Amino acid sequence: MSDKGLQTKILAAVLIAFSALIFWGTLNLAPSPFEPLGASAFPRFIAVLVAIFSIGLVFMPSEREEPELPVVADPAPELAGPVDDDQVGMRATPVMALATVGCTIVYAIALQARIVSFAISTAIFLLVLMTILTRFNPRAMPLTLVMAVVFGFGLEYVFTSVFVVNLP
């Protein structure tokens, strides 16, 4: 097992233990007359979800066998075209990291100041953040817009109707 595989399994074990600790801690929460599922429903749900994903990490194969590729000589530089990000893969940049942190801070301030409703501010936050993370890819915009609206308004519905939580 590689070092990375061992680190993943140790992290998964720590997350399982932490989830169990959180679940155990919610057992003593008093029932709330205002919440039909009780005050402990949401923390328990998250703890169980984290534990399930962590168990999946424990049983995930640590190393994947890469197929052997034939050795090919380097192409002539004059024949090689420009390198596209789609070919190389997404590379994180410090600007993207700062933009992500900045968006999160603005989102938290907007929620605290109650400038707009939770659903609208969440949808705008997700739209801006996903647009930045997809590097303003026009092909990703339709899916980004749909996901932002569905998650923004869907989360508000789940929190207010299912978990009966007052949102900002």
Summary of the structure (lengths in Angstrom):
residues: 168
radius of gyration: 22.2
end to end distance: 47.1
largest distance: 73.3
contacts: 376
relative contact order: 0.10
helix: 64%
strand: 0%
